[in-house]
Amino acid sequence: MEHFPPVYSDEDKMLAQAIRRFVDQEIMPVRDKIDDDVDHVLINSILNKMSALGVFGARVQDENVPPPSPYVGHIVAEEMTRGDAGIGLVLGISQWAMYAAIRAKNQEVIDLYNSMAEKKKPNLACYAMTEPASGCDVENLPELHGRTIKTRAVQDGDYWVINGAKRFPSNAGISSIYCVVCQTDPEKGEEGIAQIYVPYDAKGLSFGKFENKAGMQSDRNCDIYFDDVRVPLSYRADGPGKDAEYLKDNVTEGRLGSASAAVGCARGAFGEVLRYTGERVVAGKPIREHSIAAGILADMAMGIESARAFCLQVSLMQTRPEEYGSAHSDTMLSYTSMAKNYACQVAVSVTNKAMELMGSYGYIRDYQVEKYWRDVKEIQLWLGGVQLAQFDIMRGYYPFKVT
Ligand SMILES: Cc1cc2nc3c(=O)[nH]c(=O)nc-3n(C[C@H](O)[C@H](O)[C@H](O)COP(=O)(O)OP(=O)(O)OC[C@H]3O[C@@H](n4cnc5c(N)ncnc54)[C@H](O)[C@@H]3O)c2cc1C
C-alpha cells in the first residue's frame, strides 16, 4: 500500500513518479556499493545522469509564471533520499547554496554559477557556514546574531578579501562555487553578516582532506581555508541586514528539507522490512504475521505517515507569509525545527526497529536497512542537531534565551 498524500496535485504525482523511476533504475541496483565507492566513479556517473536531466543550476523564478507547488521541495528530498541520502544531499545543497543569490536576484552570481556547467561536471555548489569553533553558534542567530562568525570579509577597493576557515560543508572540494557565510564586523552583529560567493579557482582557496564518516559517503565534506581570497564586491549576495535574513531563511529551509529527507530514509527502510518480514519464516509463519512484529510495523507506519503529513503542512505554511510570517520568522523557525526533530526521531526509531525485525540480516549491507540507519543519524545531527532545534521550537512560543 503506497498512496500519494491527498494534497498532491497530478503534477506533484508525476514528479514523484519520475524520481521514483530514476531511483529504482539508477540507484537501487547499486545502492549497497555506494559507500565503498571511495573514488566516486559510480557516484559521479549517477550525478552526471542527474545533470543531464537539468537538475543542477540556478534561476530566479519568473514572476509571470505561476509558482511551483508548495510540495516540490518535499517530494524531491523524500524520493531522492529513499535512493541515497548523500546523493539527495548533493542536489539539495547545490540549490540551498544558491538561495541567497536567487532571493537577492543577483544575476551576476547566478550567471557565474550556471556558466561553470561547461567546465565542471556535475556543476555543484557548496554552502559554507559551519566553522571549526562551532556550527551551532553560527546557526544560533536569534541569540548570537552572527557575532561568533570568525571568517572575516574586509572591503579593499572593489574587492572583498576573505580570511578564515569552514568545517564540514557538503560538496566541499568538488563544487564550482562556494557561498561563504562571513562577518565584516562582529560588533555589528547581523548587520555585519555577509554571504559572499567564491568561485572554485579563486586564488587563496584551499581544502583539507575528505572526512571519513559513518555513512553518506556520496556527500563529500572537508575543511575549506580562505587565505586572502579576493572576489569582486558584486559577489556578495545582497547587503547588510539582507544577507543575515537569507542566512536565517536557509536555516529554516534546511531544517524542513532535512525533515523530508528523514521521511525518505524511514520510508525506504520500512519498504525493505515489510518485504523481508513477509518472506522470512520464524516459528512456522512469516515474521510479520506474528502479532508482536505487526504491532512494531504499525507504529513505524504511523510515524512515517504523521512525519510526512507534518512536513507537507509546514511546506504549505511557508507559502502563506501573511499568516505565519516570512521564512525567517520565529513561527517558521519553530515549525521547521519541529518538523526536523520529529521526522528524525521517527526515522532513527524506524531504521533501528527495522534492523531488529530483520535480525542479523538487517546489519548486512546487501539488505539496505543498515545504510538508512547510518545515514539518518547524520540528518539528525546537522544544522544545529536536536538541542538547538529544541530551543528554536520554543522560541515560537515565548522569548526563550539560552545564553
Ligand atoms: C554529513 C554532513 C554534512 C554537513 N553539511 C554542512 C553544510 O552543507 N554546510 C555547513 O555549513 N555545515 C555542514 N555540516 C556541519 C553541521 O551542520 C554542523 O556540524 C552542526 O550544525 C553542528 O555543529 P558542530 O558539529 O560544530 O557542533 P557544536 O556547535 O560544537 O555543538 C555540539 C552540541 O552542543 C549542543 N549545543 C549547541 N548549542 C548549544 C546551546 N546554545 N546551549 C546548549 N547546548 C548547545 C548541542 O547538543 C549540539 O549538538 C555538515 C556536517 C556533516 C557531518
The ligand as an SDF file (V2000), in Angstrom:
LIG
                    3D

 53 58  0  0  0  0  0  0  0  0999 V2000
   27.4550   14.9900    6.5010 C   0  0  0  0  0  0  0  0  0  0  0  0
   27.4990   16.4020    6.9630 C   0  0  0  0  0  0  0  0  0  0  0  0
   27.0350   17.4200    6.1560 C   0  0  0  0  0  0  0  0  0  0  0  0
   27.1160   18.7540    6.5640 C   0  0  0  0  0  0  0  0  0  0  0  0
   26.7560   19.7400    5.6940 N   0  0  0  0  0  0  0  0  0  0  0  0
   27.0160   21.0380    6.0050 C   0  0  0  0  0  0  0  0  0  0  0  0
   26.8380   22.0710    5.0450 C   0  0  0  0  0  0  0  0  0  0  0  0
   26.4420   21.8190    3.9020 O   0  0  0  0  0  0  0  0  0  0  0  0
   27.1800   23.3480    5.3780 N   0  0  0  0  0  0  0  0  0  0  0  0
   27.6350   23.6520    6.6400 C   0  0  0  0  0  0  0  0  0  0  0  0
   27.9250   24.8170    6.8840 O   0  0  0  0  0  0  0  0  0  0  0  0
   27.7820   22.6900    7.5960 N   0  0  0  0  0  0  0  0  0  0  0  0
   27.5020   21.3980    7.3010 C   0  0  0  0  0  0  0  0  0  0  0  0
   27.6810   20.4020    8.2430 N   0  0  0  0  0  0  0  0  0  0  0  0
   28.0330   20.7660    9.6070 C   0  0  0  0  0  0  0  0  0  0  0  0
   26.8470   20.6150   10.5890 C   0  0  0  0  0  0  0  0  0  0  0  0
   25.7310   21.3790   10.1960 O   0  0  0  0  0  0  0  0  0  0  0  0
   27.3440   21.0030   11.9920 C   0  0  0  0  0  0  0  0  0  0  0  0
   28.3160   20.0430   12.3640 O   0  0  0  0  0  0  0  0  0  0  0  0
   26.2430   21.0260   13.0240 C   0  0  0  0  0  0  0  0  0  0  0  0
   25.3870   22.1180   12.8160 O   0  0  0  0  0  0  0  0  0  0  0  0
   26.7220   21.0990   14.4650 C   0  0  0  0  0  0  0  0  0  0  0  0
   27.8350   21.9110   14.6100 O   0  0  0  0  0  0  0  0  0  0  0  0
   29.0840   21.3410   15.4410 P   0  0  0  0  0  0  0  0  0  0  0  0
   29.3540   19.9660   14.9310 O   0  0  0  0  0  0  0  0  0  0  0  0
   30.1800   22.3460   15.3690 O   0  0  0  0  0  0  0  0  0  0  0  0
   28.5210   21.2140   16.9130 O   0  0  0  0  0  0  0  0  0  0  0  0
   28.6890   22.2810   18.1150 P   0  0  0  0  0  0  0  0  0  0  0  0
   28.3680   23.6390   17.6540 O   0  0  0  0  0  0  0  0  0  0  0  0
   30.0020   22.0160   18.7540 O   0  0  0  0  0  0  0  0  0  0  0  0
   27.5240   21.7800   19.0760 O   0  0  0  0  0  0  0  0  0  0  0  0
   27.5650   20.4860   19.7100 C   0  0  0  0  0  0  0  0  0  0  0  0
   26.3400   20.2750   20.5400 C   0  0  0  0  0  0  0  0  0  0  0  0
   26.2840   21.2680   21.5590 O   0  0  0  0  0  0  0  0  0  0  0  0
   24.9320   21.4780   21.9460 C   0  0  0  0  0  0  0  0  0  0  0  0
   24.6170   22.9210   21.8760 N   0  0  0  0  0  0  0  0  0  0  0  0
   24.7290   23.7440   20.8300 C   0  0  0  0  0  0  0  0  0  0  0  0
   24.3810   24.9960   21.1280 N   0  0  0  0  0  0  0  0  0  0  0  0
   24.0010   24.9790   22.4340 C   0  0  0  0  0  0  0  0  0  0  0  0
   23.4960   25.9480   23.3290 C   0  0  0  0  0  0  0  0  0  0  0  0
   23.3260   27.2370   22.9740 N   0  0  0  0  0  0  0  0  0  0  0  0
   23.1910   25.5550   24.6060 N   0  0  0  0  0  0  0  0  0  0  0  0
   23.3740   24.2660   24.9890 C   0  0  0  0  0  0  0  0  0  0  0  0
   23.8230   23.2900   24.1730 N   0  0  0  0  0  0  0  0  0  0  0  0
   24.1380   23.6380   22.9050 C   0  0  0  0  0  0  0  0  0  0  0  0
   24.0720   20.6690   21.0210 C   0  0  0  0  0  0  0  0  0  0  0  0
   23.7200   19.4450   21.5880 O   0  0  0  0  0  0  0  0  0  0  0  0
   24.9810   20.4570   19.8360 C   0  0  0  0  0  0  0  0  0  0  0  0
   24.5420   19.4190   19.0290 O   0  0  0  0  0  0  0  0  0  0  0  0
   27.6210   19.0660    7.8470 C   0  0  0  0  0  0  0  0  0  0  0  0
   28.0610   18.0360    8.7010 C   0  0  0  0  0  0  0  0  0  0  0  0
   28.0630   16.7320    8.2370 C   0  0  0  0  0  0  0  0  0  0  0  0
   28.6740   15.6700    9.1090 C   0  0  0  0  0  0  0  0  0  0  0  0
  1  2  1  0
  2  3  1  0
  2 52  2  0
  3  4  2  0
  4  5  1  0
  4 50  1  0
  5  6  2  0
  6  7  1  0
  6 13  1  0
  7  8  2  0
  7  9  1  0
  9 10  1  0
 10 11  2  0
 10 12  1  0
 12 13  2  0
 13 14  1  0
 14 15  1  0
 14 50  1  0
 15 16  1  0
 16 17  1  0
 16 18  1  0
 18 19  1  0
 18 20  1  0
 20 21  1  0
 20 22  1  0
 22 23  1  0
 23 24  1  0
 24 25  2  0
 24 26  1  0
 24 27  1  0
 27 28  1  0
 28 29  2  0
 28 30  1  0
 28 31  1  0
 31 32  1  0
 32 33  1  0
 33 34  1  0
 33 48  1  0
 34 35  1  0
 35 36  1  0
 35 46  1  0
 36 37  1  0
 36 45  1  0
 37 38  2  0
 38 39  1  0
 39 40  1  0
 39 45  2  0
 40 41  1  0
 40 42  2  0
 42 43  1  0
 43 44  2  0
 44 45  1  0
 46 47  1  0
 46 48  1  0
 48 49  1  0
 50 51  2  0
 51 52  1  0
 52 53  1  0
M  END
$$$$
